[in-house]
């Protein structure tokens, strides 16, 4: 079991370009969560998805950000027209149906986005 | 979910026991206390979870008093590799809910 796989590990984009971050959950996990972490800060929740459904997007910026978790393939976090303030580490976590109380979540190693 | 408060940073020498205390005054009846560890350039990793009294595993112990308004993560005989950020989270026991992270405690272990 390879765990939660995120790619790319590092992504550099120029202002105005699009960034696509991919997350493959652990085998058997159907719940995916995206978090953003600024330097010296804790992780901030962005969006919670189950297969083909967005369950909670209360942490997503209203513009330029979108997420999907299709029936087949990885979850994608898409940032359109990136700005320097989007530079951060983006982490994905997955859990299975039975996961609750905080112990069933597995995090990936993150994608570090740098906007130049 | 209850807000958590923990020290921003702590220093310790190798071989010492480290105790990190977290306050969560507004914890609800069905909430659990969970601790995660994050190394540089990695995602958080689950350490331990408890509801009340004491929980121990191969990594740490978690002490929770009867009123559950605080908890203490205890790391026995730390080594340099325990240098990391430790997050205290209050998690609902009612189902899949997103984890809410604070700024955590940055532990630096010195040789």
Interface residues (C-beta under 8 A of the other chain):
Chain A: X4 X31 X33 X35 X40 X41 X42 X43 X44 X45 X48 X56 X59 X91 X93 X95 X97 X99 X100 X101 X102 X103 X105 X107 X108 X109 X110 X112
Chain B: X32 X34 X41 X42 X43 X44 X45 X46 X49 X87 X89 X91 X92 X93 X94 X95 X96 X97 X98 X99 X100 X101 X102 X103 X104
